Amino acid sequence: MSPTVTNTDVLVVGAGPTGLLLAGDLAEAGLSVVLAERRPHKVSNLSRALVVHARVLEQFDARGIADEVVAGGHPIDRLALFEAARLDPSRLPTRYPFVLFTPQYEVEKVLERRAREAGVAFAYETKVVAVEQDADGVTARTRDKDGRPGATFRASYLVGADGVHSSVRPAIGQPFPGDTILSSLILADVRLGKAPDRPFVVNAVPDGFALLTEMGDGLYRVTGWNRRHQLPDDAPLEAEEIRELLRMNFGTDYGITDIPWKSRFHSDERQAPAYRVGRVFLAGDAAHVHSPAGAMGMNTGLQDAANLSWKLVAVLRDGAGDRLLDTYQAERHAVGKLVLRMSGTLVRAALLRGFATRLLRRVAGMVVSDFRPLADKAASMITGIGIAHKAPRGAHRLTGRRAPDVKLAEGRLNELQRGGRFVLITPAGQDADVPGHVVHAHWAGSRRTTALVRPDGYFAWATDRPDAESLRATLATWAGTATPSA
Ligand SMILES: Cc1cc2nc3c(=O)[nH]c(=O)nc-3n(C[C@H](O)[C@H](O)[C@H](O)COP(=O)(O)OP(=O)(O)OC[C@H]3O[C@@H](n4cnc5c(N)ncnc54)[C@H](O)[C@@H]3O)c2cc1C
C-alpha cells in the first residue's frame, strides 16, 4: 500500500524556535504549512537558550508578541561575558535596551501558540528521513515514533530547521565544516538549599565560567565549563563536578539538594556553505552553530526565520520572482559568518591563559565594556541592532539597514508591520499607489526620503528623488505584484 501523500505549500522540519517562528509567519500570511517534529507533543526540546536580544524583541514586536515574551522574563541592562567584559545594551537606540533573560521553552511556548492559532498543521512524532526535489516541488519521507514509514509530504518548498544534527542538511548534500570549540560543557537542572538573591548569577574565572538561572518551580539551570574536568560527552556527570563548578565561580554551591537532570555536551563552530539548494533551505542551528558565548544561537536562528518567511510569502502568494529567495543565502550566510566570528572571539578571549593572554583578554574586555564607542558598537552587533545587509553599489545609504521603530504619522513602524506587511514611507501628504499587502505611511516630520521597509524590518530601498517607475519596479521585485485576497 503506498503511503498517504500530504500536499502543502511549505514543509518546515523541526519545531524549535526557528521552525516555530517561520511556520507561524507563513501560516499567518495564508499559506498552508506543515511543521514536522520528531519529538512527541509537549516533550521539551532540550531547552538551552536563556537570553533574547533586542533585535529579536523588535522582530517579536512586529508580530505583536514582544510584550508577552518580555513579561515572562527578566530584563537586565548588563550581561557579564567574562572578567571585565560586560555587554551593555542600555544605550542602544531601541525600544528594548536590555538583555532579556528567559528560558528558551518560554519563547517556544509563545511561538507555538501563535503558530497553532495561525493554522500550522503540526505533525509530531514525525521524523523526516529523506528529501528529494524536482522542478515542481520537494518530497519528504518520514518515520513515526516506532521507526515505521510515516506520512509522505509534497511541498513547494521545504525548510530544514531541524537543529545541529539536521537530517535535511545531508539530504541536500551540504557538509557542515568546522571544529569543536568547547568540550565537556555542563548543563544541569538543580534544586538549591539556599537560592541566590537574584534570578540569575553569572561569573567567569581563569579556569572556567558558570551561569545559574532560575527556571521556575524551584528549579535552577546550571550552565558552565571547567578547564580542570575535561571528559568525553558520554562520561557520567557527577554531582560533585556541578558543586565544584559553582564553588569555583560563586564561592558557594548554594547547598544543592537535588539534581533532577544533568548532561555533558560539546560546542561546535560550524556553518553550512549553502543555505539554499533549489527548493530546500536551511535555517537556525541546521545552518550554523557556535559557542554559547554572546548568547546568539537562537537569536540568529529566529532572524533567519524572519528573513526567509516573507520571501517565501512574496514568491508563493504575491508573485515575486524566484531570485528573491537567493537573497536569503546572500544575507543570512554573511550574518551567520559574522556571528561565528564574534562568538568565537568572545569564547577564545574568555578562555585564554597566561600573562600575555590575560592582558589580551583585558583589552578584549575593555572593548566590550569600558571604551564607550567600541563598547556600544560591540553591544549593537551582539544584540543584532547594528547588523545590516550589503547594499548594491550606488544604493541609498538606508538600503540594507535596520529600520528603527520610528513613530510615523499613522503609528509606530513595528505596529504597522504586523501581519507580515511591507511599509512604504513617504513624505507627509504624498500619495502612492501600493498593492494591498503594503502599508502606505508618512514620516511624522519633514523628512523627504521615500523608503520601503521589508516585513523583517530592513530597508529594501530608499530614494530622495522618488519616481513612480522605480517605486513600481521595487515593489515588484521585493513585494511581488499580486494583491492578496485576504
Ligand atoms: C548551553 C547553551 C546555552 C545557549 N544559550 C543561548 C542563549 O542564551 N541565546 C541564544 O540565542 N542561543 C543560545 N543557545 C543556542 C540555542 O539553544 C540554539 O541556537 C537554538 O535552540 C536553535 O534553535 P533551532 O530551532 O534552530 O534548533 P533546535 O532548537 O535544535 O530545534 C530543532 C528541532 O528539530 C527537531 N528535529 C531534528 N531532526 C528532525 C527530523 N529529522 N525530523 C523532524 N524533526 C527533527 C528536534 O527535535 C528539535 O525540536 C545556547 C546553546 C547552548 C548549548
The ligand as an ORCA input file, in Angstrom:
! r2SCAN-3c Opt
* xyz 0 1
  C      24.339     25.869     26.861
  C      23.715     26.634     25.754
  C      23.221     27.900     26.009
  C      22.652     28.638     24.982
  N      22.205     29.886     25.255
  C      21.696     30.632     24.265
  C      21.193     31.940     24.529
  O      21.185     32.411     25.666
  N      20.687     32.662     23.483
  C      20.654     32.144     22.223
  O      20.231     32.858     21.302
  N      21.065     30.889     21.957
  C      21.577     30.119     22.931
  N      21.970     28.844     22.668
  C      21.744     28.247     21.330
  C      20.263     27.828     21.120
  O      19.847     26.919     22.109
  C      20.094     27.199     19.732
  O      20.723     28.038     18.803
  C      18.613     27.036     19.343
  O      17.980     26.029     20.081
  C      18.486     26.693     17.854
  O      17.137     26.633     17.511
  P      16.665     25.817     16.227
  O      15.188     25.949     16.183
  O      17.450     26.239     15.054
  O      17.090     24.301     16.525
  P      16.660     23.357     17.722
  O      16.262     24.146     18.916
  O      17.751     22.370     17.882
  O      15.355     22.619     17.188
  C      15.427     21.656     16.167
  C      14.180     20.773     16.270
  O      14.184     19.876     15.158
  C      13.772     18.594     15.597
  N      14.315     17.621     14.641
  C      15.604     17.262     14.474
  N      15.735     16.395     13.448
  C      14.480     16.204     12.952
  C      13.972     15.435     11.869
  N      14.772     14.699     11.089
  N      12.630     15.452     11.635
  C      11.801     16.208     12.411
  N      12.253     16.954     13.452
  C      13.577     16.976     13.699
  C      14.328     18.489     17.001
  O      13.622     17.536     17.783
  C      14.136     19.917     17.514
  O      12.894     20.087     18.150
  C      22.557     28.087     23.671
  C      23.037     26.809     23.417
  C      23.629     26.093     24.437
  C      24.145     24.733     24.124
*
